[in-house]
Amino acid sequence: MAELTSQKSRVNFRSYVWHAGFFALAVNFMDTDTVIPAVLIKSGGGPLAVGILTAIMLGLSRLFQLLFAGLFEPLAYKKKYMVLGIFLRIFSLFFMAVTLYSSAHLTPALLIGMIFFAMTLFSVSGSLANVPYIDILGKSILATDRKKFFSVRQIVNSLGILISAFAVRQVLKGHAFPVNYSISFALASGLLLVASFGFMNVREVKSPPKSRDPFFSFLKRIGPELKKYPNLVNYLFILNTTGLAITFTPFMVMLAKDHFGISAGLVGNILLLKVFGMLIPGTLLYFIHKKYSYKRVLMLSVLLGASLPVLSLVLIHNAAWYQYLFVLSGIFLGLYKIAINGILIEISNEENRTFFAGITGAGNILASLLPIFSGMFILLFGYKAVFLILAGLILAGMFFASKLNCSPVKKK
């Protein structure tokens, strides 16, 4: 295998940061927690539609992540698939912008159907890019620089997201629906195009040669691999418990809509507050990147994630205070993403990282399907019962987090 030199590592460090910066500028214009649910709600969708769309954006992408992992694992070079994935995402966002701009000429059913199509393509192409992204990242930056990279990336992400949050707020308030959201997705598409230049500049290191297994042979490896790596099992349980908090924010938006309405101004406010929260952990952890452990960061995120459903019920009768709950949501997201990405890199190696990425994507079954059931159960039993159950499930991640051993696995 070609050696990773310090020079290549520095180039890749800058390339990934470039992508992170422009992706961060784009992400609020296509925010999956606020903007996309708001578009669906304003187009006539209810709790069940929000649940199904959330499941598609999470669950379908994770199933395809397993498929792509099986296809890409034997390949020595994977960069072209990462680039292809991001270009398909660019197209899906542009399609969404055109759809919304012409929505006056579409029936409500057709409009919702086209939104689902665009977001399905967006999600699947994300999986196409994500599997090679994880593998290439793991072998493209020296281990001694990884914690620094994740902290820098989080700061760049948060700063970019903070800047774009103000821009999104102005776009949403400055134009009527659907023109405001059409402009938002058009800007997301353009910024993602600029972000792709970072991917294209990555100096990929060749992976160890592997024989190509049929896809079903790849699936048969799952059981033995889970027995071999108990860390991976614990990681999967964390994704299926604490990871539920990732799917929770759209229902916070729906709860707000049912109690005091959802205006473009409100969407802009909660997006800005969430982004401000995400900036906090990245900044703090950057200054202590040589001292903190991913495991402790993860355990803190479990506590914050479990508190979100409970506090949502407590604060929902006060619209002003309820908005500030999204700051806590942002802090949770920042901590969780740093921890969960760092842990995956640490518990895997260059030989099994693509496989781990596929398993963890598809193995996130509960978090993928729960949005649909949450939408159904909210209609049947109300928000209180569903939110309290979610809080308990999220908190269960603490048990599995405590069992994690974050020392890198040895090569077999």
N, C-alpha and C positions, 0 to 999 in steps of 0.2 A: 504494500500500500504506500502511496506517495506520502512523504512526511509533511506535517503541518509546521511551517516555519513561522518565526515571529513576524516576518514581513507579511505573509499571507494572513495571519491572524489579525494584524492591525488593519489591513485592507478590508477584511470581512467584518471586523468590529465596526468600522466606519460605514460600511455598506448596509449592515443591518440597522444601525442607528438612523441612517438616511431613510430607509424604508419605514422605520418606526415613527420618525418625525412626521413625514407626510401622510402616513396612514392615520396617525393621531389627528392631524388636521382634517382628514376626511371622515373619521369615524362618527363624529357627532351628527353630521349631515345624513347619516344612514343608521343612527343609533337603534340597535335592536331592542333596547329596553324601553325607549320612550317614543322616538319618532315613528318607527314602523308600527307599533301598536296603535299610536294615535292616528296614523293614516288609515289603518284598518277600521278603527272605531268610527272615525268621521265618514268612512265610506259605507257604513251600515253594519259592521261586524259587532257581535256581542261577545260575552265571556267565552263561549265555546269556540268561536272563530279565533279569538286571541289565543286560546289554549292550543288549538290545532296548528296555527301558524308558528307559535313558539316551539311546539314539538317538531315541526318540520325543520325549523332553523337550527334546532339542537339535535334531535333524534336522527333525522335523515342524514344530516351531515356526518354523524358519528358512524352510522352504518356504512356509508360510503368510505369513511376513513379506514375501516377494516378491509374493504375491497381493494382500495388503493394500496394499503400496506402490503397485501398479498402480491399485488402486481409489481410494486416497486422494490420490494426487499432484495431480490437478486441483482438489481441493477447497480453497476459501479458508479454511474453518474445519474443524478435525479433532478438537476437544476432546471432543465427545460420543462419538466412537468410543473415545477413550482411557478415558473413564469407563465405557463399556459393557464394555470389556475387563477392567477391574479388577473389575466386579461379577460377571462370569462366573467370574473366578478365585475370588472369595469363595464363590460357589455350589459350585464344584468342591471346594474345601477342606471345606465343610460336608458335602457328599456323601461325601467320604472319611472324615470323622469318624463319620458314621452307619453307613457300611459296616463300618468296623472295630469299632464298638460292637456290631453285630449279627453279627459274623463267626462266632460259635459256631453260628449257624443256617445257615451257608453251606457248601457243599462247597469244598475247596481250589481247584478249578479255577474255580468261580464267583467266589470271593474274589479270586483273582489277576486274573480278567477285569475285575472291577469296579474294582480298583486301576488297571489299565491304562486303563479308560475315564475315571476321574477325572483321572488324570495327563495323558491326551491332551487333555481339555477344558482343564485347567490350562495346558498348553503352548500350545495354539492361542489361547486368550484372552490369554495373555501376548504373543503376536505382534500380536494385535489392538490391544493397548494400547501396545506398544513403538514401532511405526512412527509414530503421531502424537506419542508422547512425545518421540522424538528431534527430530522436526520442530518441535514447539512449543517445546521447550527451546532449540533453536538460535536461535529468533527472539524468545524471551521474556526473555532475560537479556542485558544489555549485554556486548559482547565484553571490555570492561575488567574485568568481574567474573567471567568464566567460570572462570579458574583458581582464584580464591578459592572460587567455588561448588563446583567439583569436590572441592577439599580439604575444605571444610566438610562437604559431603555425605558424604565418606568418613569423616570423624571421627564425624559423627552416626550413620552406618551402623554403624561399628565399635563405638561406645559402646552403641547400641541392641542390636546383636547380642551384645555382651559381657554386658549385663544379662539378655537373654533366654536366653543360653546357660546361666546358672546356673538360671534358671527351668525350662528344658527338662530339665536334668539332674535336678532335683528331681521333676518330673512323671514322667519315665521310670523313676526309681528308686523312686518312692513308690507306684506301682501296677503290677499285673501286666499282661502282654500279653493282650489287645489294648486294654484300657481306657486304659493310659498313652498309647498312640499316638492313640487316639480323642480324648482330652482335648487332646493336642498340636495336632491338626488343627482342633479346634473353636476353640481359642484363636487359632490362625493366622487363621482365617476372621473372627473378631471384630476382631482388630487390623488386618487389612487393610481392613475396613469403615471404621474410624476413619481409616486412612491415605488413603482415597479422598476425604475432605473436602478434603485439600490439592489434589488434582487439580481438584475442582469449583470451587476458589477462584482458579484460574489465570486471568489476564487475557490471553486469546489475541489475538495480533496477526494481522491478515488477511494471508494469503499472496498473492503475485502471481497474477493470474488466468492459468489455463492451459486449453487445450482438452482435452476428455476423449478419450483414445485408447482403443480397444478393448484388452483385456488382451494379445492376441497382438501388437499393435503395440508395446505396452510392452516385451514380450519381445524384439522385433526391435531395440530400441534398445540392448540390452545390449552387443553387439559394438562398435558405433561409440563408445559411451560409454567402454568400456574402452580403446579406442585413443586417445581424446581425453585420458583422465586416467590416466597411468601410475602416479600415486600410488595410485589405487584398485586397480590390479592388484597392486601391492606389498602393499597393505593386505589384499587377499583371500588372498594367499599367507601372510601372517603369521597370519591367522585359521585357515588350514588346516595350519599347522605348530605354532607356539607355542600356538595355541588348543586343540590336542589335550590340553594339560595340564589344561584345564578339565574334560575328560571323565575324567580319570585318578583322581580321588579315590574314586569308588565302587569301583574295583578295588583301591585301597589298603584299603578296608573289607573287601572280599571276601577279600583276602590275609590280613588279620588274622583273619577268621573261620575260614579253613582252617587256620591255624597255632595259634591259642590261643583260639578261640571268640569270640563277640560277644555280650556281655551289655548290658543297658540301661545299666549303669554305664560300660562301655567306650564306648558310643556317646556318652553325656553327656560323658565326659572328652575324647574326640578332638574333639567339637564345640566344647567350651570352649577347647581349645588352638588349634584352627584360627581361632576368633574372636579370640583374643588376638593371633595373628599378623597378622590383618587390621587390627587397631588400629594396629600399628606404622607402616606406610607412610603412612596417612592423617594421623597425628599429625605425623610428621616433615615431610612435604611441605607441610602447612599453613603451617609456619613459614618455608618457603622458596618459597612459591607464586609469588613474583615472579622467581625465579632458575632453577628447574628447567625442563627441556624434556621434553615427552612422549616424544620419541624416546629419550632416555637412560634414562628410567624403563622404557620398553618393553624396551630391550636388557638391562637388569638383570633384568627379569622373565623373559626368555628363558633366561638362565643358571640362574635358580632353578628354573624349570619343568623344564628338562632334567635337573636334579640329582635331582628327586623319584623317578623310577623307579629310578635307580641306588641311591640311599640306601635305598629301600624294600627292595631285595634284600639290602643290607648289614645292615640293622637288624632284619629280620623275626624273627631268632632271639632277640631280646631285647624282650619285650613292653613293658617300662617305657620303654626308649629309643625304640621304634617309635612310641609315642603322641606323643612330642615332635616327631616328623617332621611332624605336622599343624600345628605352629607355622610351619614353613617353607612348608607348603602355603598357610596363611593369608596370609603375607607375599607370596607369589607372586600370589595372587588379588587382594589389595589393590593391588599395583603394576600388575598387568595391566589391571584394570578402570579404574583412573584413566587409564592411558596409552591404552588402546584406545578409550575413550569420548571422551577429549579430542582424539585424533588425528582421529577421524571428524568431529567438529565443525570442526576446523581445515582439513581438506582439502576440505570441502564448503561450499556457500553456500545462501542461502535458496531459490534456484531449483532446486537439484538435491539437497537434503539428503534429501527423502523417497525419491527414486530411489536414492541411495547407500545409505540404510538398508535398502531392499528387496534391493538387489544383494548387500550384505555379509551379510545374513541368509541368503539362499538360496545365496550363493556359498561358504558355509562347508561345503562338501560332505564333505570328508574327515573333519573333526571331527564331522560329523553321523552318518556311517556307520561310523566306526571302532569305536565301542563295541560294535556287533554283531559285527564281525569279531574284535575283541579277545576278547570272550566265547567265540567259537568257537575261536580259536587257543589260548587258555589251556587249554581242554579238550583240544586236540590236542597242543600242544607245551610247555605249562607256562608258569608266570609269567616265568621268567628270560628266555627268548627274546623274548617279547612286550614285556616291560618295557624291554629294551635297545633294541629297534627303536623303541619310542615315544620313548626318550630322544634318539635320533639325529634323528628327525623333528621333535621339538620344537626341538632346537638349530638345525635348518636355518632357523628363523625369523630368526636373527641376520643372515643374508645379506640378506633382504628388508627387515629393519628398517633396515639400514645404508643402503639405497637410498631411504628415505622422505624426501620434502621436506615438512615440516610447515607451510610457509607457506600461509596460506589461499589457495584458488584464486580467481582473478578471475572476476567475472560475465561470462558470454558474451553 
